[in-house]
Amino acid sequence: MYNFAVVSKDLPDDLVYAIVKAFYANHDRLVEAQASARESVVENLKHNEFLPYHPGALRYYREIGVELP
């Protein structure tokens, strides 16, 4: 099972962008601390069919070449 974060739509786009970027930049460290974090990878984004993506998160994913609706 992969993890995801839920945030308010009112959070600033730049803040959410920075959080998502930091998450992926430190993914190896997260896996060391909690093994289940290994499932929290970009490839699993396709499994989210019910939560909208925050504009700040979308910016990061598009920047790294991930296409999302």
PQR file of N, CA, C, O and H, with PARSE charges and radii, in Angstrom:
ATOM      1  N   MET A   1       0.848  -1.178   0.000 -0.4000 1.5000
ATOM      2  CA  MET A   1       0.000   0.000   0.000 -0.0000 2.0000
ATOM      3  C   MET A   1       0.890   1.236   0.000  0.5500 1.7000
ATOM      4  O   MET A   1       1.856   1.320   0.758 -0.5500 1.4000
ATOM      5  N   TYR A   2       0.562   2.164  -0.834 -0.4000 1.5000
ATOM      6  CA  TYR A   2       1.344   3.392  -0.911 -0.0000 2.0000
ATOM      7  C   TYR A   2       0.713   4.465  -0.032  0.5500 1.7000
ATOM      8  O   TYR A   2      -0.458   4.383   0.338 -0.5500 1.4000
ATOM      9  H   TYR A   2      -0.223   2.095  -1.450  0.4000 1.0000
ATOM     10  N   ASN A   3       1.502   5.453   0.287 -0.4000 1.5000
ATOM     11  CA  ASN A   3       1.050   6.555   1.135 -0.0000 2.0000
ATOM     12  C   ASN A   3       0.741   7.770   0.273  0.5500 1.7000
ATOM     13  O   ASN A   3       1.267   7.910  -0.832 -0.5500 1.4000
ATOM     14  H   ASN A   3       2.453   5.520  -0.014  0.4000 1.0000
ATOM     15  N   PHE A   4      -0.100   8.630   0.775 -0.4000 1.5000
ATOM     16  CA  PHE A   4      -0.327   9.909   0.138 -0.0000 2.0000
ATOM     17  C   PHE A   4      -0.663  10.921   1.210  0.5500 1.7000
ATOM     18  O   PHE A   4      -1.083  10.566   2.311 -0.5500 1.4000
ATOM     19  H   PHE A   4      -0.527   8.516   1.672  0.4000 1.0000
ATOM     20  N   ALA A   5      -0.474  12.175   0.880 -0.4000 1.5000
ATOM     21  CA  ALA A   5      -0.759  13.246   1.831 -0.0000 2.0000
ATOM     22  C   ALA A   5      -1.987  14.008   1.365  0.5500 1.7000
ATOM     23  O   ALA A   5      -2.195  14.209   0.169 -0.5500 1.4000
ATOM     24  H   ALA A   5      -0.133  12.464  -0.014  0.4000 1.0000
ATOM     25  N   VAL A   6      -2.785  14.424   2.312 -0.4000 1.5000
ATOM     26  CA  VAL A   6      -3.962  15.230   2.018 -0.0000 2.0000
ATOM     27  C   VAL A   6      -3.720  16.599   2.636  0.5500 1.7000
ATOM     28  O   VAL A   6      -3.406  16.713   3.820 -0.5500 1.4000
ATOM     29  H   VAL A   6      -2.617  14.260   3.284  0.4000 1.0000
ATOM     30  N   VAL A   7      -3.869  17.626   1.827 -0.4000 1.5000
ATOM     31  CA  VAL A   7      -3.644  18.991   2.304 -0.0000 2.0000
ATOM     32  C   VAL A   7      -4.823  19.869   1.899  0.5500 1.7000
ATOM     33  O   VAL A   7      -5.605  19.523   1.014 -0.5500 1.4000
ATOM     34  H   VAL A   7      -4.124  17.533   0.864  0.4000 1.0000
ATOM     35  N   SER A   8      -4.924  20.976   2.548 -0.4000 1.5000
ATOM     36  CA  SER A   8      -5.958  21.952   2.211 -0.0000 2.0000
ATOM     37  C   SER A   8      -5.665  22.565   0.843  0.5500 1.7000
ATOM     38  O   SER A   8      -4.512  22.824   0.498 -0.5500 1.4000
ATOM     39  H   SER A   8      -4.288  21.257   3.267  0.4000 1.0000
ATOM     40  N   LYS A   9      -6.710  22.788   0.087 -0.4000 1.5000
ATOM     41  CA  LYS A   9      -6.552  23.452  -1.205 -0.0000 2.0000
ATOM     42  C   LYS A   9      -6.069  24.888  -1.026  0.5500 1.7000
ATOM     43  O   LYS A   9      -5.619  25.522  -1.980 -0.5500 1.4000
ATOM     44  H   LYS A   9      -7.647  22.578   0.367  0.4000 1.0000
ATOM     45  N   ASP A  10      -6.167  25.400   0.213 -0.4000 1.5000
ATOM     46  CA  ASP A  10      -5.770  26.772   0.492 -0.0000 2.0000
ATOM     47  C   ASP A  10      -4.282  26.931   0.791  0.5500 1.7000
ATOM     48  O   ASP A  10      -3.796  28.056   0.912 -0.5500 1.4000
ATOM     49  H   ASP A  10      -6.533  24.884   0.988  0.4000 1.0000
ATOM     50  N   LEU A  11      -3.558  25.827   0.910 -0.4000 1.5000
ATOM     51  CA  LEU A  11      -2.112  25.950   1.120 -0.0000 2.0000
ATOM     52  C   LEU A  11      -1.486  26.577  -0.116  0.5500 1.7000
ATOM     53  O   LEU A  11      -1.909  26.294  -1.237 -0.5500 1.4000
ATOM     54  H   LEU A  11      -3.953  24.914   0.812  0.4000 1.0000
ATOM     55  N   PRO A  12      -0.486  27.423   0.075 -0.5600 1.5000
ATOM     56  CA  PRO A  12       0.167  28.059  -1.076  0.2800 2.0000
ATOM     57  C   PRO A  12       0.798  27.016  -2.002  0.5500 1.7000
ATOM     58  O   PRO A  12       1.392  26.036  -1.551 -0.5500 1.4000
ATOM     59  N   ASP A  13       0.656  27.252  -3.295 -0.4000 1.5000
ATOM     60  CA  ASP A  13       1.204  26.327  -4.295 -0.0000 2.0000
ATOM     61  C   ASP A  13       2.697  26.102  -4.100  0.5500 1.7000
ATOM     62  O   ASP A  13       3.172  24.971  -4.200 -0.5500 1.4000
ATOM     63  H   ASP A  13       0.174  28.048  -3.661  0.4000 1.0000
ATOM     64  N   ASP A  14       3.441  27.172  -3.822 -0.4000 1.5000
ATOM     65  CA  ASP A  14       4.892  27.034  -3.653 -0.0000 2.0000
ATOM     66  C   ASP A  14       5.251  26.153  -2.464  0.5500 1.7000
ATOM     67  O   ASP A  14       6.245  25.428  -2.509 -0.5500 1.4000
ATOM     68  H   ASP A  14       3.056  28.091  -3.741  0.4000 1.0000
ATOM     69  N   LEU A  15       4.453  26.207  -1.403 -0.4000 1.5000
ATOM     70  CA  LEU A  15       4.713  25.379  -0.229 -0.0000 2.0000
ATOM     71  C   LEU A  15       4.480  23.902  -0.553  0.5500 1.7000
ATOM     72  O   LEU A  15       5.306  23.053  -0.220 -0.5500 1.4000
ATOM     73  H   LEU A  15       3.645  26.796  -1.366  0.4000 1.0000
ATOM     74  N   VAL A  16       3.366  23.602  -1.195 -0.4000 1.5000
ATOM     75  CA  VAL A  16       3.068  22.214  -1.535 -0.0000 2.0000
ATOM     76  C   VAL A  16       4.104  21.683  -2.528  0.5500 1.7000
ATOM     77  O   VAL A  16       4.547  20.540  -2.410 -0.5500 1.4000
ATOM     78  H   VAL A  16       2.695  24.291  -1.465  0.4000 1.0000
ATOM     79  N   TYR A  17       4.480  22.485  -3.480 -0.4000 1.5000
ATOM     80  CA  TYR A  17       5.529  22.109  -4.433 -0.0000 2.0000
ATOM     81  C   TYR A  17       6.805  21.732  -3.676  0.5500 1.7000
ATOM     82  O   TYR A  17       7.407  20.694  -3.949 -0.5500 1.4000
ATOM     83  H   TYR A  17       4.120  23.413  -3.577  0.4000 1.0000
ATOM     84  N   ALA A  18       7.212  22.569  -2.733 -0.4000 1.5000
ATOM     85  CA  ALA A  18       8.439  22.318  -1.962 -0.0000 2.0000
ATOM     86  C   ALA A  18       8.324  21.047  -1.123  0.5500 1.7000
ATOM     87  O   ALA A  18       9.298  20.304  -1.000 -0.5500 1.4000
ATOM     88  H   ALA A  18       6.723  23.413  -2.511  0.4000 1.0000
ATOM     89  N   ILE A  19       7.165  20.789  -0.552 -0.4000 1.5000
ATOM     90  CA  ILE A  19       6.968  19.581   0.260 -0.0000 2.0000
ATOM     91  C   ILE A  19       7.082  18.334  -0.606  0.5500 1.7000
ATOM     92  O   ILE A  19       7.780  17.387  -0.244 -0.5500 1.4000
ATOM     93  H   ILE A  19       6.374  21.393  -0.652  0.4000 1.0000
ATOM     94  N   VAL A  20       6.398  18.327  -1.750 -0.4000 1.5000
ATOM     95  CA  VAL A  20       6.441  17.159  -2.639 -0.0000 2.0000
ATOM     96  C   VAL A  20       7.864  16.942  -3.170  0.5500 1.7000
ATOM     97  O   VAL A  20       8.337  15.808  -3.232 -0.5500 1.4000
ATOM     98  H   VAL A  20       5.831  19.095  -2.044  0.4000 1.0000
ATOM     99  N   LYS A  21       8.525  18.003  -3.542 -0.4000 1.5000
ATOM    100  CA  LYS A  21       9.896  17.900  -4.040 -0.0000 2.0000
ATOM    101  C   LYS A  21      10.821  17.346  -2.953  0.5500 1.7000
ATOM    102  O   LYS A  21      11.657  16.485  -3.226 -0.5500 1.4000
ATOM    103  H   LYS A  21       8.140  18.925  -3.491  0.4000 1.0000
ATOM    104  N   ALA A  22      10.670  17.838  -1.730 -0.4000 1.5000
ATOM    105  CA  ALA A  22      11.493  17.356  -0.617 -0.0000 2.0000
ATOM    106  C   ALA A  22      11.209  15.886  -0.318  0.5500 1.7000
ATOM    107  O   ALA A  22      12.122  15.127   0.006 -0.5500 1.4000
ATOM    108  H   ALA A  22       9.990  18.537  -1.509  0.4000 1.0000
ATOM    109  N   PHE A  23       9.948  15.489  -0.425 -0.4000 1.5000
ATOM    110  CA  PHE A  23       9.586  14.094  -0.195 -0.0000 2.0000
ATOM    111  C   PHE A  23      10.356  13.180  -1.142  0.5500 1.7000
ATOM    112  O   PHE A  23      10.990  12.220  -0.704 -0.5500 1.4000
ATOM    113  H   PHE A  23       9.206  16.105  -0.688  0.4000 1.0000
ATOM    114  N   TYR A  24      10.301  13.476  -2.432 -0.4000 1.5000
ATOM    115  CA  TYR A  24      10.979  12.610  -3.402 -0.0000 2.0000
ATOM    116  C   TYR A  24      12.500  12.736  -3.327  0.5500 1.7000
ATOM    117  O   TYR A  24      13.209  11.762  -3.580 -0.5500 1.4000
ATOM    118  H   TYR A  24       9.786  14.256  -2.787  0.4000 1.0000
ATOM    119  N   ALA A  25      13.004  13.905  -2.987 -0.4000 1.5000
ATOM    120  CA  ALA A  25      14.452  14.085  -2.856 -0.0000 2.0000
ATOM    121  C   ALA A  25      15.009  13.289  -1.678  0.5500 1.7000
ATOM    122  O   ALA A  25      16.191  12.945  -1.657 -0.5500 1.4000
ATOM    123  H   ALA A  25      12.428  14.696  -2.782  0.4000 1.0000
ATOM    124  N   ASN A  26      14.157  13.001  -0.704 -0.4000 1.5000
ATOM    125  CA  ASN A  26      14.592  12.280   0.499 -0.0000 2.0000
ATOM    126  C   ASN A  26      13.944  10.907   0.626  0.5500 1.7000
ATOM    127  O   ASN A  26      13.881  10.348   1.721 -0.5500 1.4000
ATOM    128  H   ASN A  26      13.198  13.280  -0.721  0.4000 1.0000
ATOM    129  N   HIS A  27      13.470  10.371  -0.474 -0.4000 1.5000
ATOM    130  CA  HIS A  27      12.750   9.103  -0.452 -0.0000 2.0000
ATOM    131  C   HIS A  27      13.575   7.978   0.175  0.5500 1.7000
ATOM    132  O   HIS A  27      13.050   7.196   0.967 -0.5500 1.4000
ATOM    133  H   HIS A  27      13.522  10.826  -1.363  0.4000 1.0000
ATOM    134  N   ASP A  28      14.845   7.892  -0.167 -0.4000 1.5000
ATOM    135  CA  ASP A  28      15.700   6.834   0.403 -0.0000 2.0000
ATOM    136  C   ASP A  28      15.758   6.923   1.921  0.5500 1.7000
ATOM    137  O   ASP A  28      15.715   5.901   2.607 -0.5500 1.4000
ATOM    138  H   ASP A  28      15.272   8.528  -0.810  0.4000 1.0000
ATOM    139  N   ARG A  29      15.855   8.125   2.442 -0.4000 1.5000
ATOM    140  CA  ARG A  29      15.885   8.305   3.898 -0.0000 2.0000
ATOM    141  C   ARG A  29      14.565   7.901   4.535  0.5500 1.7000
ATOM    142  O   ARG A  29      14.542   7.330   5.626 -0.5500 1.4000
ATOM    143  H   ARG A  29      15.890   8.955   1.885  0.4000 1.0000
ATOM    144  N   LEU A  30      13.474   8.196   3.855 -0.4000 1.5000
ATOM    145  CA  LEU A  30      12.158   7.813   4.371 -0.0000 2.0000
ATOM    146  C   LEU A  30      12.016   6.293   4.418  0.5500 1.7000
ATOM    147  O   LEU A  30      11.469   5.744   5.375 -0.5500 1.4000
ATOM    148  H   LEU A  30      13.492   8.660   2.969  0.4000 1.0000
ATOM    149  N   VAL A  31      12.506   5.624   3.391 -0.4000 1.5000
ATOM    150  CA  VAL A  31      12.443   4.160   3.357 -0.0000 2.0000
ATOM    151  C   VAL A  31      13.280   3.570   4.492  0.5500 1.7000
ATOM    152  O   VAL A  31      12.880   2.579   5.103 -0.5500 1.4000
ATOM    153  H   VAL A  31      12.950   6.069   2.614  0.4000 1.0000
ATOM    154  N   GLU A  32      14.430   4.169   4.778 -0.4000 1.5000
ATOM    155  CA  GLU A  32      15.257   3.693   5.899 -0.0000 2.0000
ATOM    156  C   GLU A  32      14.498   3.813   7.220  0.5500 1.7000
ATOM    157  O   GLU A  32      14.609   2.948   8.088 -0.5500 1.4000
ATOM    158  H   GLU A  32      14.755   4.974   4.282  0.4000 1.0000
ATOM    159  N   ALA A  33      13.737   4.878   7.362 -0.4000 1.5000
ATOM    160  CA  ALA A  33      12.995   5.107   8.606 -0.0000 2.0000
ATOM    161  C   ALA A  33      11.713   4.281   8.673  0.5500 1.7000
ATOM    162  O   ALA A  33      11.304   3.850   9.751 -0.5500 1.4000
ATOM    163  H   ALA A  33      13.646   5.580   6.656  0.4000 1.0000
ATOM    164  N   GLN A  34      11.085   4.062   7.525 -0.4000 1.5000
ATOM    165  CA  GLN A  34       9.824   3.315   7.479 -0.0000 2.0000
ATOM    166  C   GLN A  34       9.766   2.555   6.157  0.5500 1.7000
ATOM    167  O   GLN A  34       9.562   3.154   5.101 -0.5500 1.4000
ATOM    168  H   GLN A  34      11.418   4.412   6.649  0.4000 1.0000
ATOM    169  N   ALA A  35       9.945   1.247   6.216 -0.4000 1.5000
ATOM    170  CA  ALA A  35      10.048   0.422   5.006 -0.0000 2.0000
ATOM    171  C   ALA A  35       8.853   0.566   4.068  0.5500 1.7000
ATOM    172  O   ALA A  35       9.015   0.463   2.852 -0.5500 1.4000
ATOM    173  H   ALA A  35      10.110   0.761   7.074  0.4000 1.0000
ATOM    174  N   SER A  36       7.678   0.799   4.598 -0.4000 1.5000
ATOM    175  CA  SER A  36       6.499   0.898   3.732 -0.0000 2.0000
ATOM    176  C   SER A  36       6.561   2.103   2.791  0.5500 1.7000
ATOM    177  O   SER A  36       5.816   2.162   1.813 -0.5500 1.4000
ATOM    178  H   SER A  36       7.546   0.882   5.585  0.4000 1.0000
ATOM    179  N   ALA A  37       7.433   3.050   3.074 -0.4000 1.5000
ATOM    180  CA  ALA A  37       7.585   4.219   2.204 -0.0000 2.0000
ATOM    181  C   ALA A  37       8.121   3.831   0.829  0.5500 1.7000
ATOM    182  O   ALA A  37       8.035   4.627  -0.106 -0.5500 1.4000
ATOM    183  H   ALA A  37       8.038   3.002   3.868  0.4000 1.0000
ATOM    184  N   ARG A  38       8.670   2.634   0.686 -0.4000 1.5000
ATOM    185  CA  ARG A  38       9.208   2.215  -0.613 -0.0000 2.0000
ATOM    186  C   ARG A  38       8.106   2.143  -1.669  0.5500 1.7000
ATOM    187  O   ARG A  38       8.393   2.193  -2.865 -0.5500 1.4000
ATOM    188  H   ARG A  38       8.741   1.988   1.445  0.4000 1.0000
ATOM    189  N   GLU A  39       6.849   2.026  -1.238 -0.4000 1.5000
ATOM    190  CA  GLU A  39       5.726   1.975  -2.182 -0.0000 2.0000
ATOM    191  C   GLU A  39       5.255   3.366  -2.608  0.5500 1.7000
ATOM    192  O   GLU A  39       4.449   3.494  -3.530 -0.5500 1.4000
ATOM    193  H   GLU A  39       6.616   1.985  -0.267  0.4000 1.0000
ATOM    194  N   SER A  40       5.746   4.388  -1.951 -0.4000 1.5000
ATOM    195  CA  SER A  40       5.341   5.762  -2.274 -0.0000 2.0000
ATOM    196  C   SER A  40       6.250   6.308  -3.359  0.5500 1.7000
ATOM    197  O   SER A  40       7.177   7.076  -3.100 -0.5500 1.4000
ATOM    198  H   SER A  40       6.400   4.284  -1.202  0.4000 1.0000
ATOM    199  N   VAL A  41       5.960   5.891  -4.575 -0.4000 1.5000
ATOM    200  CA  VAL A  41       6.750   6.284  -5.736 -0.0000 2.0000
ATOM    201  C   VAL A  41       5.829   6.870  -6.800  0.5500 1.7000
ATOM    202  O   VAL A  41       4.622   6.630  -6.795 -0.5500 1.4000
ATOM    203  H   VAL A  41       5.207   5.267  -4.786  0.4000 1.0000
ATOM    204  N   VAL A  42       6.405   7.627  -7.693 -0.4000 1.5000
ATOM    205  CA  VAL A  42       5.638   8.294  -8.741 -0.0000 2.0000
ATOM    206  C   VAL A  42       4.796   7.295  -9.533  0.5500 1.7000
ATOM    207  O   VAL A  42       3.683   7.620  -9.947 -0.5500 1.4000
ATOM    208  H   VAL A  42       7.386   7.822  -7.697  0.4000 1.0000
ATOM    209  N   GLU A  43       5.300   6.114  -9.742 -0.4000 1.5000
ATOM    210  CA  GLU A  43       4.574   5.108 -10.532 -0.0000 2.0000
ATOM    211  C   GLU A  43       3.218   4.743  -9.917  0.5500 1.7000
ATOM    212  O   GLU A  43       2.328   4.269 -10.622 -0.5500 1.4000
ATOM    213  H   GLU A  43       6.204   5.850  -9.406  0.4000 1.0000
ATOM    214  N   ASN A  44       3.061   4.957  -8.637 -0.4000 1.5000
ATOM    215  CA  ASN A  44       1.798   4.623  -7.975 -0.0000 2.0000
ATOM    216  C   ASN A  44       0.765   5.749  -8.019  0.5500 1.7000
ATOM    217  O   ASN A  44      -0.353   5.580  -7.532 -0.5500 1.4000
ATOM    218  H   ASN A  44       3.785   5.342  -8.064  0.4000 1.0000
ATOM    219  N   LEU A  45       1.126   6.885  -8.592 -0.4000 1.5000
ATOM    220  CA  LEU A  45       0.164   7.978  -8.704 -0.0000 2.0000
ATOM    221  C   LEU A  45      -1.057   7.559  -9.511  0.5500 1.7000
ATOM    222  O   LEU A  45      -2.153   8.076  -9.292 -0.5500 1.4000
ATOM    223  H   LEU A  45       2.034   7.022  -8.988  0.4000 1.0000
ATOM    224  N   LYS A  46      -0.881   6.640 -10.427 -0.4000 1.5000
ATOM    225  CA  LYS A  46      -1.993   6.190 -11.274 -0.0000 2.0000
ATOM    226  C   LYS A  46      -3.115   5.542 -10.464  0.5500 1.7000
ATOM    227  O   LYS A  46      -4.238   5.418 -10.951 -0.5500 1.4000
ATOM    228  H   LYS A  46       0.008   6.219 -10.605  0.4000 1.0000
ATOM    229  N   HIS A  47      -2.818   5.132  -9.235 -0.4000 1.5000
ATOM    230  CA  HIS A  47      -3.825   4.489  -8.398 -0.0000 2.0000
ATOM    231  C   HIS A  47      -4.772   5.480  -7.722  0.5500 1.7000
ATOM    232  O   HIS A  47      -5.808   5.083  -7.189 -0.5500 1.4000
ATOM    233  H   HIS A  47      -1.905   5.233  -8.839  0.4000 1.0000
ATOM    234  N   ASN A  48      -4.424   6.751  -7.741 -0.4000 1.5000
ATOM    235  CA  ASN A  48      -5.293   7.771  -7.145 -0.0000 2.0000
ATOM    236  C   ASN A  48      -6.370   8.142  -8.151  0.5500 1.7000
ATOM    237  O   ASN A  48      -6.115   8.863  -9.116 -0.5500 1.4000
ATOM    238  H   ASN A  48      -3.582   7.073  -8.173  0.4000 1.0000
ATOM    239  N   GLU A  49      -7.559   7.648  -7.917 -0.4000 1.5000
ATOM    240  CA  GLU A  49      -8.673   7.949  -8.809 -0.0000 2.0000
ATOM    241  C   GLU A  49      -9.765   8.757  -8.106  0.5500 1.7000
ATOM    242  O   GLU A  49     -10.850   8.947  -8.655 -0.5500 1.4000
ATOM    243  H   GLU A  49      -7.766   7.063  -7.133  0.4000 1.0000
ATOM    244  N   PHE A  50      -9.475   9.234  -6.885 -0.4000 1.5000
ATOM    245  CA  PHE A  50     -10.538   9.888  -6.145 -0.0000 2.0000
ATOM    246  C   PHE A  50     -10.160  11.230  -5.535  0.5500 1.7000
ATOM    247  O   PHE A  50     -11.052  12.021  -5.231 -0.5500 1.4000
ATOM    248  H   PHE A  50      -8.593   9.079  -6.439  0.4000 1.0000
ATOM    249  N   LEU A  51      -8.897  11.517  -5.345 -0.4000 1.5000
ATOM    250  CA  LEU A  51      -8.502  12.793  -4.749 -0.0000 2.0000
ATOM    251  C   LEU A  51      -7.905  13.707  -5.818  0.5500 1.7000
ATOM    252  O   LEU A  51      -7.078  13.265  -6.616 -0.5500 1.4000
ATOM    253  H   LEU A  51      -8.172  10.874  -5.592  0.4000 1.0000
ATOM    254  N   PRO A  52      -8.314  14.969  -5.841 -0.5600 1.5000
ATOM    255  CA  PRO A  52      -7.688  15.897  -6.789  0.2800 2.0000
ATOM    256  C   PRO A  52      -6.269  16.240  -6.330  0.5500 1.7000
ATOM    257  O   PRO A  52      -5.970  16.235  -5.136 -0.5500 1.4000
ATOM    258  N   TYR A  53      -5.422  16.530  -7.282 -0.4000 1.5000
ATOM    259  CA  TYR A  53      -4.053  16.932  -6.957 -0.0000 2.0000
ATOM    260  C   TYR A  53      -4.011  18.439  -6.724  0.5500 1.7000
ATOM    261  O   TYR A  53      -4.627  19.213  -7.457 -0.5500 1.4000
ATOM    262  H   TYR A  53      -5.665  16.534  -8.252  0.4000 1.0000
ATOM    263  N   HIS A  54      -3.284  18.835  -5.705 -0.4000 1.5000
ATOM    264  CA  HIS A  54      -3.072  20.253  -5.418 -0.0000 2.0000
ATOM    265  C   HIS A  54      -2.253  20.849  -6.565  0.5500 1.7000
ATOM    266  O   HIS A  54      -1.382  20.167  -7.105 -0.5500 1.4000
ATOM    267  H   HIS A  54      -2.783  18.206  -5.109  0.4000 1.0000
ATOM    268  N   PRO A  55      -2.507  22.089  -6.949 -0.5600 1.5000
ATOM    269  CA  PRO A  55      -1.739  22.710  -8.036  0.2800 2.0000
ATOM    270  C   PRO A  55      -0.224  22.697  -7.795  0.5500 1.7000
ATOM    271  O   PRO A  55       0.548  22.572  -8.745 -0.5500 1.4000
ATOM    272  N   GLY A  56       0.200  22.823  -6.549 -0.4000 1.5000
ATOM    273  CA  GLY A  56       1.635  22.775  -6.256 -0.0000 2.0000
ATOM    274  C   GLY A  56       2.219  21.404  -6.522  0.5500 1.7000
ATOM    275  O   GLY A  56       3.342  21.299  -7.014 -0.5500 1.4000
ATOM    276  H   GLY A  56      -0.428  22.924  -5.777  0.4000 1.0000
ATOM    277  N   ALA A  57       1.476  20.345  -6.206 -0.4000 1.5000
ATOM    278  CA  ALA A  57       1.924  18.982  -6.485 -0.0000 2.0000
ATOM    279  C   ALA A  57       1.933  18.738  -7.992  0.5500 1.7000
ATOM    280  O   ALA A  57       2.874  18.150  -8.525 -0.5500 1.4000
ATOM    281  H   ALA A  57       0.563  20.431  -5.807  0.4000 1.0000
ATOM    282  N   LEU A  58       0.884  19.193  -8.672 -0.4000 1.5000
ATOM    283  CA  LEU A  58       0.835  19.040 -10.127 -0.0000 2.0000
ATOM    284  C   LEU A  58       2.032  19.701 -10.793  0.5500 1.7000
ATOM    285  O   LEU A  58       2.607  19.158 -11.737 -0.5500 1.4000
ATOM    286  H   LEU A  58       0.120  19.671  -8.238  0.4000 1.0000
ATOM    287  N   ARG A  59       2.399  20.863 -10.302 -0.4000 1.5000
ATOM    288  CA  ARG A  59       3.567  21.568 -10.858 -0.0000 2.0000
ATOM    289  C   ARG A  59       4.814  20.698 -10.757  0.5500 1.7000
ATOM    290  O   ARG A  59       5.569  20.581 -11.722 -0.5500 1.4000
ATOM    291  H   ARG A  59       1.932  21.304  -9.535  0.4000 1.0000
ATOM    292  N   TYR A  60       5.034  20.085  -9.590 -0.4000 1.5000
ATOM    293  CA  TYR A  60       6.211  19.232  -9.419 -0.0000 2.0000
ATOM    294  C   TYR A  60       6.145  18.031 -10.352  0.5500 1.7000
ATOM    295  O   TYR A  60       7.121  17.730 -11.040 -0.5500 1.4000
ATOM    296  H   TYR A  60       4.420  20.180  -8.807  0.4000 1.0000
ATOM    297  N   TYR A  61       5.004  17.337 -10.386 -0.4000 1.5000
ATOM    298  CA  TYR A  61       4.900  16.141 -11.216 -0.0000 2.0000
ATOM    299  C   TYR A  61       5.074  16.461 -12.696  0.5500 1.7000
ATOM    300  O   TYR A  61       5.722  15.707 -13.422 -0.5500 1.4000
ATOM    301  H   TYR A  61       4.211  17.581  -9.828  0.4000 1.0000
ATOM    302  N   ARG A  62       4.510  17.558 -13.142 -0.4000 1.5000
ATOM    303  CA  ARG A  62       4.688  17.952 -14.550 -0.0000 2.0000
ATOM    304  C   ARG A  62       6.137  18.312 -14.835  0.5500 1.7000
ATOM    305  O   ARG A  62       6.657  18.031 -15.915 -0.5500 1.4000
ATOM    306  H   ARG A  62       3.984  18.171 -12.553  0.4000 1.0000
ATOM    307  N   GLU A  63       6.779  18.933 -13.864 -0.4000 1.5000
ATOM    308  CA  GLU A  63       8.192  19.317 -14.017 -0.0000 2.0000
ATOM    309  C   GLU A  63       9.083  18.102 -14.233  0.5500 1.7000
ATOM    310  O   GLU A  63      10.073  18.169 -14.961 -0.5500 1.4000
ATOM    311  H   GLU A  63       6.357  19.161 -12.987  0.4000 1.0000
ATOM    312  N   ILE A  64       8.724  16.983 -13.591 -0.4000 1.5000
ATOM    313  CA  ILE A  64       9.546  15.771 -13.748 -0.0000 2.0000
ATOM    314  C   ILE A  64       9.026  14.871 -14.866  0.5500 1.7000
ATOM    315  O   ILE A  64       9.517  13.758 -15.052 -0.5500 1.4000
ATOM    316  H   ILE A  64       7.919  16.928 -13.000  0.4000 1.0000
ATOM    317  N   GLY A  65       8.022  15.362 -15.617 -0.4000 1.5000
ATOM    318  CA  GLY A  65       7.546  14.644 -16.791 -0.0000 2.0000
ATOM    319  C   GLY A  65       6.407  13.669 -16.576  0.5500 1.7000
ATOM    320  O   GLY A  65       6.142  12.826 -17.432 -0.5500 1.4000
ATOM    321  H   GLY A  65       7.623  16.267 -15.466  0.4000 1.0000
ATOM    322  N   VAL A  66       5.727  13.775 -15.436 -0.4000 1.5000
ATOM    323  CA  VAL A  66       4.593  12.901 -15.163 -0.0000 2.0000
ATOM    324  C   VAL A  66       3.326  13.572 -15.663  0.5500 1.7000
ATOM    325  O   VAL A  66       3.059  14.726 -15.331 -0.5500 1.4000
ATOM    326  H   VAL A  66       5.943  14.460 -14.740  0.4000 1.0000
ATOM    327  N   GLU A  67       2.541  12.852 -16.463 -0.4000 1.5000
ATOM    328  CA  GLU A  67       1.284  13.387 -16.963 -0.0000 2.0000
ATOM    329  C   GLU A  67       0.148  12.922 -16.070  0.5500 1.7000
ATOM    330  O   GLU A  67      -0.055  11.725 -15.870 -0.5500 1.4000
ATOM    331  H   GLU A  67       2.758  11.914 -16.733  0.4000 1.0000
ATOM    332  N   LEU A  68      -0.578  13.874 -15.545 -0.4000 1.5000
ATOM    333  CA  LEU A  68      -1.737  13.583 -14.695 -0.0000 2.0000
ATOM    334  C   LEU A  68      -2.931  14.355 -15.237  0.5500 1.7000
ATOM    335  O   LEU A  68      -2.768  15.379 -15.900 -0.5500 1.4000
ATOM    336  H   LEU A  68      -0.413  14.847 -15.708  0.4000 1.0000
ATOM    337  N   PRO A  69      -4.130  13.861 -14.952 -0.5600 1.5000
ATOM    338  CA  PRO A  69      -5.322  14.583 -15.432  0.2800 2.0000
ATOM    339  C   PRO A  69      -5.467  15.949 -14.777  0.5500 1.7000
ATOM    340  O   PRO A  69      -6.414  16.677 -15.073 -0.5500 1.4000
TER
END
